[in-house]
Amino acid sequence: MVHLSYTPRHLIRAPFLRGGRNADVASRNERHLLSEIHRKPGLARAELISHLDLTQQSVHRLVETLAERGLLRIGDPVPPKGRGQPSPAVFLNPDYAYTLGISVNTDKAGVCLMDFAGGHDTLTIDIEGLNREPALDRIEEAVAKLITSSGRSEDKLFGVGFAIAGYHVTGTQYNAPLPLQDWSLIELGPLLSGRFKAPVWLENGANAAAICENLMGVGRHISDFAYLSFNYGFGGGVVVNGKLMRGAHGNAGEFSGMFDDENNYKRPALELLIRRLNEKGVSITSVDRLKREFNPDWPGVAEWIEEVVPNYNLMMNAICAIVDPQAIVFGGEIPRALAEAFIARTQWFSRPRYGVPRVVAKPIISEIERDASAIGAAALPFTSEFFRGS
Protein backbone atom coordinates (compact mmCIF):
# COMPACT_ATOMS: atom_id res chain seq x y z
CA MET A 1 0.00 0.00 0.00
CA VAL A 2 1.16 3.54 -0.75
CA HIS A 3 0.65 5.90 2.16
CA LEU A 4 0.08 9.51 1.20
CA SER A 5 0.49 12.63 3.28
CA TYR A 6 -0.16 16.24 2.39
CA THR A 7 2.41 18.95 2.94
CA PRO A 8 2.38 22.77 2.96
CA ARG A 9 4.26 22.67 -0.34
CA HIS A 10 1.03 21.49 -1.98
CA LEU A 11 2.73 18.32 -3.13
CA ILE A 12 1.69 14.80 -2.35
CA ARG A 13 4.77 13.31 -0.69
CA ALA A 14 4.99 9.56 -0.31
CA PRO A 15 7.60 6.93 0.53
CA PHE A 16 8.72 4.54 -2.18
CA LEU A 17 6.86 1.41 -1.07
CA ARG A 18 5.98 -0.15 -4.39
CA GLY A 19 7.37 -3.60 -5.08
CA GLY A 20 8.27 -4.07 -1.41
CA ARG A 21 11.03 -1.43 -1.48
CA ASN A 22 11.43 0.87 1.49
CA ALA A 23 11.82 4.61 1.17
CA ASP A 24 15.18 5.15 -0.53
CA VAL A 25 15.51 8.90 -0.76
CA ALA A 26 18.69 10.92 -0.51
CA SER A 27 20.33 12.84 2.33
CA ARG A 28 21.45 16.45 1.89
CA ASN A 29 25.03 15.51 0.93
CA GLU A 30 23.79 12.75 -1.35
CA ARG A 31 21.47 15.24 -3.07
CA HIS A 32 24.36 17.59 -3.75
CA LEU A 33 26.48 14.79 -5.17
CA LEU A 34 23.67 13.36 -7.30
CA SER A 35 22.83 16.83 -8.62
CA GLU A 36 26.40 17.42 -9.77
CA ILE A 37 26.48 14.08 -11.57
CA HIS A 38 23.05 14.79 -13.10
CA ARG A 39 24.34 18.05 -14.59
CA LYS A 40 27.72 16.62 -15.59
CA PRO A 41 27.40 12.91 -16.45
CA GLY A 42 30.71 11.06 -16.47
CA LEU A 43 32.40 13.45 -14.06
CA ALA A 44 35.48 11.85 -12.53
CA ARG A 45 35.08 10.92 -8.88
CA ALA A 46 38.14 13.02 -8.02
CA GLU A 47 36.56 16.08 -9.68
CA LEU A 48 33.49 15.81 -7.47
CA ILE A 49 35.57 16.97 -4.52
CA SER A 50 36.05 20.42 -6.07
CA HIS A 51 32.27 20.76 -6.58
CA LEU A 52 31.26 19.75 -3.07
CA ASP A 53 32.13 21.05 0.37
CA LEU A 54 33.24 17.58 1.46
CA THR A 55 36.48 15.74 2.12
CA GLN A 56 37.90 13.22 -0.32
CA GLN A 57 37.05 10.40 2.07
CA SER A 58 33.42 11.59 2.38
CA VAL A 59 32.99 11.81 -1.41
CA HIS A 60 34.45 8.33 -1.91
CA ARG A 61 32.18 6.91 0.80
CA LEU A 62 29.08 8.59 -0.67
CA VAL A 63 29.86 7.32 -4.18
CA GLU A 64 30.40 3.78 -2.91
CA THR A 65 27.19 3.84 -0.85
CA LEU A 66 25.08 5.20 -3.70
CA ALA A 67 26.56 2.66 -6.11
CA GLU A 68 25.74 -0.16 -3.70
CA ARG A 69 22.15 1.10 -3.49
CA GLY A 70 21.95 1.11 -7.27
CA LEU A 71 21.67 4.88 -7.83
CA LEU A 72 25.10 5.23 -9.45
CA ARG A 73 27.21 3.39 -11.99
CA ILE A 74 30.99 3.50 -11.82
CA GLY A 75 32.67 3.83 -15.20
CA ASP A 76 36.21 3.50 -16.55
CA PRO A 77 39.04 5.62 -15.07
CA VAL A 78 39.37 9.15 -16.48
CA PRO A 79 42.87 10.58 -17.03
CA PRO A 80 43.53 13.44 -14.57
CA LYS A 81 43.56 17.04 -15.79
CA GLY A 82 46.70 17.69 -13.77
CA ARG A 83 48.77 15.58 -11.45
CA GLY A 84 47.40 12.50 -9.78
CA GLN A 85 46.04 9.09 -10.59
CA PRO A 86 43.16 8.37 -12.99
CA SER A 87 39.79 8.43 -11.25
CA PRO A 88 36.68 6.47 -12.28
CA ALA A 89 33.86 8.27 -14.08
CA VAL A 90 30.55 8.36 -12.24
CA PHE A 91 27.10 8.17 -13.84
CA LEU A 92 23.52 8.04 -12.63
CA ASN A 93 22.02 4.60 -13.12
CA PRO A 94 19.11 5.04 -15.55
CA ASP A 95 17.65 1.67 -14.55
CA TYR A 96 17.39 2.51 -10.85
CA ALA A 97 13.84 3.86 -11.22
CA TYR A 98 11.60 5.81 -13.55
CA THR A 99 8.84 8.37 -13.24
CA LEU A 100 5.85 9.44 -15.29
CA GLY A 101 5.07 13.08 -16.03
CA ILE A 102 1.66 14.33 -17.12
CA SER A 103 0.91 17.86 -18.25
CA VAL A 104 -2.66 18.99 -18.90
CA ASN A 105 -3.31 22.06 -21.02
CA THR A 106 -6.49 23.42 -22.55
CA ASP A 107 -6.27 21.42 -25.78
CA LYS A 108 -3.66 18.74 -25.29
CA ALA A 109 -1.89 16.64 -22.70
CA GLY A 110 1.73 15.65 -22.61
CA VAL A 111 2.97 12.38 -21.14
CA CYS A 112 6.62 11.72 -20.33
CA LEU A 113 8.50 8.66 -19.06
CA MET A 114 11.82 9.64 -17.45
CA ASP A 115 14.58 7.35 -16.20
CA PHE A 116 16.78 8.18 -13.22
CA ALA A 117 19.53 9.63 -15.44
CA GLY A 118 17.11 12.06 -17.11
CA GLY A 119 16.59 10.15 -20.34
CA HIS A 120 12.99 10.53 -21.43
CA ASP A 121 10.36 9.77 -24.03
CA THR A 122 7.25 11.89 -24.56
CA LEU A 123 3.85 11.60 -26.20
CA THR A 124 1.36 14.36 -26.96
CA ILE A 125 -2.34 13.56 -27.08
CA ASP A 126 -5.37 15.59 -28.07
CA ILE A 127 -7.86 16.22 -25.24
CA GLU A 128 -9.60 19.26 -26.72
CA GLY A 129 -13.28 19.28 -25.77
CA LEU A 130 -12.96 16.33 -23.39
CA ASN A 131 -14.08 16.42 -19.78
CA ARG A 132 -11.75 15.21 -17.04
CA GLU A 133 -12.61 11.49 -16.96
CA PRO A 134 -12.51 10.85 -20.73
CA ALA A 135 -9.27 12.87 -20.87
CA LEU A 136 -7.77 10.74 -18.08
CA ASP A 137 -8.80 7.60 -19.96
CA ARG A 138 -6.87 8.83 -22.98
CA ILE A 139 -3.89 9.80 -20.79
CA GLU A 140 -3.85 6.33 -19.18
CA GLU A 141 -3.72 4.75 -22.64
CA ALA A 142 -0.71 6.92 -23.52
CA VAL A 143 0.98 6.02 -20.22
CA ALA A 144 0.49 2.30 -20.88
CA LYS A 145 1.93 2.72 -24.37
CA LEU A 146 5.04 4.48 -23.05
CA ILE A 147 5.65 1.88 -20.34
CA THR A 148 5.22 -0.99 -22.79
CA SER A 149 7.50 0.53 -25.42
CA SER A 150 10.17 1.22 -22.78
CA GLY A 151 10.15 -2.39 -21.57
CA ARG A 152 10.11 -1.24 -17.95
CA SER A 153 8.36 -3.00 -15.09
CA GLU A 154 5.82 -1.31 -12.86
CA ASP A 155 7.78 -2.05 -9.69
CA LYS A 156 10.45 0.45 -10.81
CA LEU A 157 7.94 3.31 -10.98
CA PHE A 158 8.98 5.83 -8.33
CA GLY A 159 6.01 8.14 -8.77
CA VAL A 160 3.97 10.39 -11.03
CA GLY A 161 4.40 14.12 -11.51
CA PHE A 162 1.31 16.02 -12.62
CA ALA A 163 1.20 19.58 -13.94
CA ILE A 164 -1.88 21.59 -14.84
CA ALA A 165 -2.40 25.04 -16.31
CA GLY A 166 -3.78 27.31 -13.60
CA TYR A 167 -2.89 28.70 -10.19
CA HIS A 168 -2.73 26.82 -6.91
CA VAL A 169 -5.59 27.34 -4.44
CA THR A 170 -5.12 25.00 -1.49
CA GLY A 171 -4.11 21.41 -0.84
CA THR A 172 -4.01 19.79 -4.27
CA GLN A 173 -6.63 22.10 -5.77
CA TYR A 174 -5.89 24.31 -8.77
CA ASN A 175 -7.94 26.92 -10.58
CA ALA A 176 -7.54 26.26 -14.28
CA PRO A 177 -8.75 28.17 -17.38
CA LEU A 178 -12.35 27.74 -18.58
CA PRO A 179 -11.65 24.81 -20.95
CA LEU A 180 -10.34 22.93 -17.89
CA GLN A 181 -13.13 23.87 -15.52
CA ASP A 182 -13.81 20.18 -14.86
CA TRP A 183 -10.31 19.90 -13.35
CA SER A 184 -10.64 22.97 -11.13
CA LEU A 185 -11.25 23.31 -7.39
CA ILE A 186 -11.15 19.59 -6.63
CA GLU A 187 -8.51 17.59 -4.75
CA LEU A 188 -6.55 16.20 -7.68
CA GLY A 189 -4.06 14.34 -5.48
CA PRO A 190 -6.24 11.45 -4.24
CA LEU A 191 -8.00 11.25 -7.61
CA LEU A 192 -4.76 10.86 -9.56
CA SER A 193 -3.06 8.58 -7.05
CA GLY A 194 -6.06 6.26 -7.23
CA ARG A 195 -6.01 6.33 -11.01
CA PHE A 196 -2.31 5.59 -11.42
CA LYS A 197 -1.79 3.47 -8.27
CA ALA A 198 1.32 5.45 -7.36
CA PRO A 199 2.50 8.43 -5.31
CA VAL A 200 1.73 11.71 -7.08
CA TRP A 201 3.45 15.10 -6.97
CA LEU A 202 1.45 18.09 -8.27
CA GLU A 203 2.57 21.42 -9.65
CA ASN A 204 1.44 24.40 -11.67
CA GLY A 205 2.18 23.86 -15.37
CA ALA A 206 4.39 26.93 -15.71
CA ASN A 207 6.43 25.95 -12.65
CA ALA A 208 6.88 22.45 -14.06
CA ALA A 209 8.15 23.96 -17.33
CA ALA A 210 10.56 26.14 -15.34
CA ILE A 211 11.88 23.01 -13.60
CA CYS A 212 12.47 21.44 -17.02
CA GLU A 213 14.28 24.58 -18.19
CA ASN A 214 16.37 24.53 -15.03
CA LEU A 215 17.43 20.90 -15.46
CA MET A 216 17.78 20.69 -19.24
CA GLY A 217 17.89 24.22 -20.62
CA VAL A 218 19.45 27.51 -19.57
CA GLY A 219 19.59 26.31 -15.95
CA ARG A 220 22.66 24.26 -16.86
CA HIS A 221 24.71 27.45 -17.00
CA ILE A 222 22.46 30.13 -15.45
CA SER A 223 21.37 29.84 -11.83
CA ASP A 224 18.91 32.77 -11.68
CA PHE A 225 16.23 33.22 -14.33
CA ALA A 226 12.56 33.98 -14.84
CA TYR A 227 10.54 31.70 -17.10
CA LEU A 228 7.66 33.12 -19.15
CA SER A 229 5.03 30.52 -19.98
CA PHE A 230 3.00 31.61 -23.01
CA ASN A 231 0.02 29.26 -23.21
CA TYR A 232 -3.76 29.64 -23.43
CA GLY A 233 -3.21 31.91 -20.45
CA PHE A 234 0.02 33.51 -19.35
CA GLY A 235 2.14 32.71 -16.32
CA GLY A 236 5.66 31.75 -15.44
CA GLY A 237 8.16 30.58 -12.89
CA VAL A 238 11.16 31.97 -11.04
CA VAL A 239 14.41 30.07 -10.42
CA VAL A 240 16.74 31.55 -7.80
CA ASN A 241 20.16 30.07 -7.06
CA GLY A 242 19.27 26.98 -9.06
CA LYS A 243 16.00 26.26 -7.25
CA LEU A 244 12.40 26.93 -8.16
CA MET A 245 10.87 29.64 -5.97
CA ARG A 246 7.26 28.74 -5.14
CA GLY A 247 6.28 31.48 -2.73
CA ALA A 248 4.00 31.23 0.31
CA HIS A 249 0.98 30.02 -1.68
CA GLY A 250 2.69 28.16 -4.51
CA ASN A 251 2.06 30.91 -7.06
CA ALA A 252 5.36 32.75 -7.45
CA GLY A 253 5.73 33.63 -11.12
CA GLU A 254 2.02 34.21 -11.78
CA PHE A 255 2.91 37.27 -13.84
CA SER A 256 -0.66 37.75 -15.10
CA GLY A 257 -1.59 38.73 -11.54
CA MET A 258 0.05 42.14 -11.94
CA PHE A 259 -2.62 43.36 -14.39
CA ASP A 260 -5.99 44.86 -13.41
CA ASP A 261 -9.27 43.94 -15.13
CA GLU A 262 -8.78 46.36 -18.01
CA ASN A 263 -5.17 45.41 -18.72
CA ASN A 264 -5.83 41.73 -18.23
CA TYR A 265 -7.10 41.72 -21.81
CA LYS A 266 -3.84 43.30 -22.99
CA ARG A 267 -1.42 40.72 -21.62
CA PRO A 268 0.48 38.23 -23.82
CA ALA A 269 -1.88 35.28 -23.36
CA LEU A 270 -2.19 33.26 -26.55
CA GLU A 271 -5.93 32.82 -26.03
CA LEU A 272 -6.28 36.57 -26.66
CA LEU A 273 -4.23 36.38 -29.87
CA ILE A 274 -6.41 33.50 -31.09
CA ARG A 275 -9.52 35.60 -30.45
CA ARG A 276 -8.06 38.48 -32.48
CA LEU A 277 -7.11 36.18 -35.33
CA ASN A 278 -10.61 34.72 -35.45
CA GLU A 279 -12.06 38.24 -35.55
CA LYS A 280 -9.83 38.94 -38.57
CA GLY A 281 -10.94 35.80 -40.39
CA VAL A 282 -7.98 33.55 -39.55
CA SER A 283 -9.42 30.26 -38.31
CA ILE A 284 -7.20 29.08 -35.46
CA THR A 285 -8.97 26.91 -32.91
CA SER A 286 -6.20 25.87 -30.50
CA VAL A 287 -2.88 26.97 -29.04
CA ASP A 288 -1.22 23.88 -30.50
CA ARG A 289 -2.34 24.83 -34.01
CA LEU A 290 -1.27 28.43 -33.44
CA LYS A 291 2.25 27.27 -32.61
CA ARG A 292 2.47 24.88 -35.57
CA GLU A 293 1.06 27.21 -38.21
CA PHE A 294 1.94 30.68 -36.94
CA ASN A 295 2.53 33.35 -39.57
CA PRO A 296 3.62 36.80 -38.38
CA ASP A 297 1.96 38.28 -41.47
CA TRP A 298 -1.52 37.09 -40.53
CA PRO A 299 -4.00 39.97 -40.24
CA GLY A 300 -4.33 41.04 -36.61
CA VAL A 301 -0.93 39.82 -35.39
CA ALA A 302 0.98 43.10 -35.64
CA GLU A 303 -2.00 45.02 -34.25
CA TRP A 304 -2.27 42.69 -31.25
CA ILE A 305 1.45 42.84 -30.50
CA GLU A 306 1.42 46.64 -30.44
CA GLU A 307 -1.53 46.62 -28.02
CA VAL A 308 0.18 44.15 -25.71
CA VAL A 309 3.73 45.61 -25.78
CA PRO A 310 3.18 48.34 -23.12
CA ASN A 311 2.04 45.76 -20.55
CA TYR A 312 4.71 43.34 -21.72
CA ASN A 313 7.40 45.96 -21.12
CA LEU A 314 5.93 46.82 -17.72
CA MET A 315 6.15 43.13 -16.77
CA MET A 316 9.71 42.69 -18.07
CA ASN A 317 10.90 45.68 -16.09
CA ALA A 318 9.01 44.57 -12.98
CA ILE A 319 10.72 41.18 -13.15
CA CYS A 320 14.13 42.81 -13.38
CA ALA A 321 13.40 45.29 -10.60
CA ILE A 322 12.02 42.69 -8.17
CA VAL A 323 13.81 39.45 -9.04
CA ASP A 324 16.97 40.69 -10.82
CA PRO A 325 17.52 37.49 -12.84
CA GLN A 326 20.39 36.82 -15.22
CA ALA A 327 17.94 35.87 -17.98
CA ILE A 328 14.26 35.89 -18.87
CA VAL A 329 13.34 32.76 -20.81
CA PHE A 330 10.50 32.78 -23.37
CA GLY A 331 8.86 29.37 -23.13
CA GLY A 332 5.53 27.60 -23.04
CA GLU A 333 3.90 27.29 -26.46
CA ILE A 334 4.89 30.62 -27.96
CA PRO A 335 5.87 30.43 -31.66
CA ARG A 336 9.51 31.41 -32.09
CA ALA A 337 8.70 34.25 -34.51
CA LEU A 338 6.28 35.74 -31.97
CA ALA A 339 8.88 35.52 -29.19
CA GLU A 340 11.38 37.28 -31.45
CA ALA A 341 8.84 40.03 -32.14
CA PHE A 342 8.35 40.67 -28.41
CA ILE A 343 12.07 40.64 -27.69
CA ALA A 344 12.68 43.14 -30.50
CA ARG A 345 10.19 45.51 -28.86
CA THR A 346 11.58 45.20 -25.33
CA GLN A 347 12.18 48.59 -23.75
CA TRP A 348 14.10 48.82 -20.51
CA PHE A 349 13.16 51.62 -18.12
CA SER A 350 16.55 51.67 -16.41
CA ARG A 351 17.89 55.23 -16.21
CA PRO A 352 21.69 55.53 -16.23
CA ARG A 353 23.23 57.18 -13.19
CA TYR A 354 26.59 58.91 -13.70
CA GLY A 355 26.49 57.44 -17.18
CA VAL A 356 26.26 53.86 -15.94
CA PRO A 357 23.00 51.93 -16.56
CA ARG A 358 21.66 49.19 -14.33
CA VAL A 359 22.38 45.70 -15.68
CA VAL A 360 19.19 43.96 -16.84
CA ALA A 361 18.29 40.38 -17.73
CA LYS A 362 19.01 38.88 -21.12
CA PRO A 363 15.89 37.69 -23.01
CA ILE A 364 16.41 34.10 -24.24
CA ILE A 365 14.08 31.87 -26.28
CA SER A 366 13.85 28.38 -24.82
CA GLU A 367 15.42 25.67 -26.95
CA ILE A 368 13.29 22.90 -25.42
CA GLU A 369 11.08 21.74 -28.27
CA ARG A 370 9.01 19.04 -26.57
CA ASP A 371 6.42 19.51 -23.85
CA ALA A 372 8.49 21.22 -21.14
CA SER A 373 5.66 20.95 -18.60
CA ALA A 374 5.39 17.16 -19.01
CA ILE A 375 9.17 16.74 -18.77
CA GLY A 376 9.29 18.99 -15.72
CA ALA A 377 6.41 17.07 -14.17
CA ALA A 378 8.29 13.80 -14.69
CA ALA A 379 11.30 15.34 -12.96
CA LEU A 380 9.25 16.39 -9.90
CA PRO A 381 9.45 13.11 -7.93
CA PHE A 382 13.21 12.83 -8.55
CA THR A 383 14.02 16.47 -7.78
CA SER A 384 11.84 16.32 -4.69
CA GLU A 385 13.63 13.31 -3.21
CA PHE A 386 17.06 13.00 -4.88
CA PHE A 387 18.20 16.25 -6.51
CA ARG A 388 18.14 19.97 -6.03
CA GLY A 389 16.00 22.14 -8.31
CA SER A 390 12.41 21.93 -7.07
C-alpha positions in Angstrom: 0.0 0.0 0.0 1.2 3.5 -0.7 0.6 5.9 2.2 0.1 9.5 1.2 0.5 12.6 3.3 -0.2 16.2 2.4 2.4 19.0 2.9 2.4 22.8 3.0 4.3 22.7 -0.3 1.0 21.5 -2.0 2.7 18.3 -3.1 1.7 14.8 -2.4 4.8 13.3 -0.7 5.0 9.6 -0.3 7.6 6.9 0.5 8.7 4.5 -2.2 6.9 1.4 -1.1 6.0 -0.2 -4.4 7.4 -3.6 -5.1 8.3 -4.1 -1.4 11.0 -1.4 -1.5 11.4 0.9 1.5 11.8 4.6 1.2 15.2 5.2 -0.5 15.5 8.9 -0.8 18.7 10.9 -0.5 20.3 12.8 2.3 21.5 16.5 1.9 25.0 15.5 0.9 23.8 12.7 -1.4 21.5 15.2 -3.1 24.4 17.6 -3.8 26.5 14.8 -5.2 23.7 13.4 -7.3 22.8 16.8 -8.6 26.4 17.4 -9.8 26.5 14.1 -11.6 23.0 14.8 -13.1 24.3 18.0 -14.6 27.7 16.6 -15.6 27.4 12.9 -16.5 30.7 11.1 -16.5 32.4 13.5 -14.1 35.5 11.9 -12.5 35.1 10.9 -8.9 38.1 13.0 -8.0 36.6 16.1 -9.7 33.5 15.8 -7.5 35.6 17.0 -4.5 36.1 20.4 -6.1 32.3 20.8 -6.6 31.3 19.7 -3.1 32.1 21.0 0.4 33.2 17.6 1.5 36.5 15.7 2.1 37.9 13.2 -0.3 37.0 10.4 2.1 33.4 11.6 2.4 33.0 11.8 -1.4 34.5 8.3 -1.9 32.2 6.9 0.8 29.1 8.6 -0.7 29.9 7.3 -4.2 30.4 3.8 -2.9 27.2 3.8 -0.8 25.1 5.2 -3.7 26.6 2.7 -6.1 25.7 -0.2 -3.7 22.1 1.1 -3.5 21.9 1.1 -7.3 21.7 4.9 -7.8 25.1 5.2 -9.4 27.2 3.4 -12.0 31.0 3.5 -11.8 32.7 3.8 -15.2 36.2 3.5 -16.5 39.0 5.6 -15.1 39.4 9.1 -16.5 42.9 10.6 -17.0 43.5 13.4 -14.6 43.6 17.0 -15.8 46.7 17.7 -13.8 48.8 15.6 -11.4 47.4 12.5 -9.8 46.0 9.1 -10.6 43.2 8.4 -13.0 39.8 8.4 -11.3 36.7 6.5 -12.3 33.9 8.3 -14.1 30.6 8.4 -12.2 27.1 8.2 -13.8 23.5 8.0 -12.6 22.0 4.6 -13.1 19.1 5.0 -15.5 17.6 1.7 -14.6 17.4 2.5 -10.8 13.8 3.9 -11.2 11.6 5.8 -13.6 8.8 8.4 -13.2 5.9 9.4 -15.3 5.1 13.1 -16.0 1.7 14.3 -17.1 0.9 17.9 -18.2 -2.7 19.0 -18.9 -3.3 22.1 -21.0 -6.5 23.4 -22.6 -6.3 21.4 -25.8 -3.7 18.7 -25.3 -1.9 16.6 -22.7 1.7 15.6 -22.6 3.0 12.4 -21.1 6.6 11.7 -20.3 8.5 8.7 -19.1 11.8 9.6 -17.5 14.6 7.3 -16.2 16.8 8.2 -13.2 19.5 9.6 -15.4 17.1 12.1 -17.1 16.6 10.2 -20.3 13.0 10.5 -21.4 10.4 9.8 -24.0 7.2 11.9 -24.6 3.9 11.6 -26.2 1.4 14.4 -27.0 -2.3 13.6 -27.1 -5.4 15.6 -28.1 -7.9 16.2 -25.2 -9.6 19.3 -26.7 -13.3 19.3 -25.8 -13.0 16.3 -23.4 -14.1 16.4 -19.8 -11.8 15.2 -17.0 -12.6 11.5 -17.0 -12.5 10.9 -20.7 -9.3 12.9 -20.9 -7.8 10.7 -18.1 -8.8 7.6 -20.0 -6.9 8.8 -23.0 -3.9 9.8 -20.8 -3.9 6.3 -19.2 -3.7 4.8 -22.6 -0.7 6.9 -23.5 1.0 6.0 -20.2 0.5 2.3 -20.9 1.9 2.7 -24.4 5.0 4.5 -23.0 5.7 1.9 -20.3 5.2 -1.0 -22.8 7.5 0.5 -25.4 10.2 1.2 -22.8 10.1 -2.4 -21.6 10.1 -1.2 -17.9 8.4 -3.0 -15.1 5.8 -1.3 -12.9 7.8 -2.0 -9.7 10.4 0.4 -10.8 7.9 3.3 -11.0 9.0 5.8 -8.3 6.0 8.1 -8.8 4.0 10.4 -11.0 4.4 14.1 -11.5 1.3 16.0 -12.6 1.2 19.6 -13.9 -1.9 21.6 -14.8 -2.4 25.0 -16.3 -3.8 27.3 -13.6 -2.9 28.7 -10.2 -2.7 26.8 -6.9 -5.6 27.3 -4.4 -5.1 25.0 -1.5 -4.1 21.4 -0.8 -4.0 19.8 -4.3 -6.6 22.1 -5.8 -5.9 24.3 -8.8 -7.9 26.9 -10.6 -7.5 26.3 -14.3 -8.8 28.2 -17.4 -12.3 27.7 -18.6 -11.6 24.8 -21.0 -10.3 22.9 -17.9 -13.1 23.9 -15.5 -13.8 20.2 -14.9 -10.3 19.9 -13.3 -10.6 23.0 -11.1 -11.2 23.3 -7.4 -11.1 19.6 -6.6 -8.5 17.6 -4.8 -6.6 16.2 -7.7 -4.1 14.3 -5.5 -6.2 11.5 -4.2 -8.0 11.3 -7.6 -4.8 10.9 -9.6 -3.1 8.6 -7.1 -6.1 6.3 -7.2 -6.0 6.3 -11.0 -2.3 5.6 -11.4 -1.8 3.5 -8.3 1.3 5.4 -7.4 2.5 8.4 -5.3 1.7 11.7 -7.1 3.5 15.1 -7.0 1.5 18.1 -8.3 2.6 21.4 -9.6 1.4 24.4 -11.7 2.2 23.9 -15.4 4.4 26.9 -15.7 6.4 26.0 -12.7 6.9 22.4 -14.1 8.2 24.0 -17.3 10.6 26.1 -15.3 11.9 23.0 -13.6 12.5 21.4 -17.0 14.3 24.6 -18.2 16.4 24.5 -15.0 17.4 20.9 -15.5 17.8 20.7 -19.2 17.9 24.2 -20.6 19.4 27.5 -19.6 19.6 26.3 -16.0 22.7 24.3 -16.9 24.7 27.4 -17.0 22.5 30.1 -15.4 21.4 29.8 -11.8 18.9 32.8 -11.7 16.2 33.2 -14.3 12.6 34.0 -14.8 10.5 31.7 -17.1 7.7 33.1 -19.2 5.0 30.5 -20.0 3.0 31.6 -23.0 0.0 29.3 -23.2 -3.8 29.6 -23.4 -3.2 31.9 -20.4 0.0 33.5 -19.3 2.1 32.7 -16.3 5.7 31.8 -15.4 8.2 30.6 -12.9 11.2 32.0 -11.0 14.4 30.1 -10.4 16.7 31.5 -7.8 20.2 30.1 -7.1 19.3 27.0 -9.1 16.0 26.3 -7.3 12.4 26.9 -8.2 10.9 29.6 -6.0 7.3 28.7 -5.1 6.3 31.5 -2.7 4.0 31.2 0.3 1.0 30.0 -1.7 2.7 28.2 -4.5 2.1 30.9 -7.1 5.4 32.7 -7.4 5.7 33.6 -11.1 2.0 34.2 -11.8 2.9 37.3 -13.8 -0.7 37.8 -15.1 -1.6 38.7 -11.5 0.0 42.1 -11.9 -2.6 43.4 -14.4 -6.0 44.9 -13.4 -9.3 43.9 -15.1 -8.8 46.4 -18.0 -5.2 45.4 -18.7 -5.8 41.7 -18.2 -7.1 41.7 -21.8 -3.8 43.3 -23.0 -1.4 40.7 -21.6 0.5 38.2 -23.8 -1.9 35.3 -23.4 -2.2 33.3 -26.6 -5.9 32.8 -26.0 -6.3 36.6 -26.7 -4.2 36.4 -29.9 -6.4 33.5 -31.1 -9.5 35.6 -30.5 -8.1 38.5 -32.5 -7.1 36.2 -35.3 -10.6 34.7 -35.5 -12.1 38.2 -35.6 -9.8 38.9 -38.6 -10.9 35.8 -40.4 -8.0 33.5 -39.5 -9.4 30.3 -38.3 -7.2 29.1 -35.5 -9.0 26.9 -32.9 -6.2 25.9 -30.5 -2.9 27.0 -29.0 -1.2 23.9 -30.5 -2.3 24.8 -34.0 -1.3 28.4 -33.4 2.3 27.3 -32.6 2.5 24.9 -35.6 1.1 27.2 -38.2 1.9 30.7 -36.9 2.5 33.3 -39.6 3.6 36.8 -38.4 2.0 38.3 -41.5 -1.5 37.1 -40.5 -4.0 40.0 -40.2 -4.3 41.0 -36.6 -0.9 39.8 -35.4 1.0 43.1 -35.6 -2.0 45.0 -34.2 -2.3 42.7 -31.2 1.4 42.8 -30.5 1.4 46.6 -30.4 -1.5 46.6 -28.0 0.2 44.1 -25.7 3.7 45.6 -25.8 3.2 48.3 -23.1 2.0 45.8 -20.6 4.7 43.3 -21.7 7.4 46.0 -21.1 5.9 46.8 -17.7 6.1 43.1 -16.8 9.7 42.7 -18.1 10.9 45.7 -16.1 9.0 44.6 -13.0 10.7 41.2 -13.1 14.1 42.8 -13.4 13.4 45.3 -10.6 12.0 42.7 -8.2 13.8 39.4 -9.0 17.0 40.7 -10.8 17.5 37.5 -12.8 20.4 36.8 -15.2 17.9 35.9 -18.0 14.3 35.9 -18.9 13.3 32.8 -20.8 10.5 32.8 -23.4 8.9 29.4 -23.1 5.5 27.6 -23.0 3.9 27.3 -26.5 4.9 30.6 -28.0 5.9 30.4 -31.7 9.5 31.4 -32.1 8.7 34.2 -34.5 6.3 35.7 -32.0 8.9 35.5 -29.2 11.4 37.3 -31.4 8.8 40.0 -32.1 8.3 40.7 -28.4 12.1 40.6 -27.7 12.7 43.1 -30.5 10.2 45.5 -28.9 11.6 45.2 -25.3 12.2 48.6 -23.8 14.1 48.8 -20.5 13.2 51.6 -18.1 16.5 51.7 -16.4 17.9 55.2 -16.2 21.7 55.5 -16.2 23.2 57.2 -13.2 26.6 58.9 -13.7 26.5 57.4 -17.2 26.3 53.9 -15.9 23.0 51.9 -16.6 21.7 49.2 -14.3 22.4 45.7 -15.7 19.2 44.0 -16.8 18.3 40.4 -17.7 19.0 38.9 -21.1 15.9 37.7 -23.0 16.4 34.1 -24.2 14.1 31.9 -26.3 13.8 28.4 -24.8 15.4 25.7 -26.9 13.3 22.9 -25.4 11.1 21.7 -28.3 9.0 19.0 -26.6 6.4 19.5 -23.8 8.5 21.2 -21.1 5.7 20.9 -18.6 5.4 17.2 -19.0 9.2 16.7 -18.8 9.3 19.0 -15.7 6.4 17.1 -14.2 8.3 13.8 -14.7 11.3 15.3 -13.0 9.2 16.4 -9.9 9.5 13.1 -7.9 13.2 12.8 -8.5 14.0 16.5 -7.8 11.8 16.3 -4.7 13.6 13.3 -3.2 17.1 13.0 -4.9 18.2 16.2 -6.5 18.1 20.0 -6.0 16.0 22.1 -8.3 12.4 21.9 -7.1 
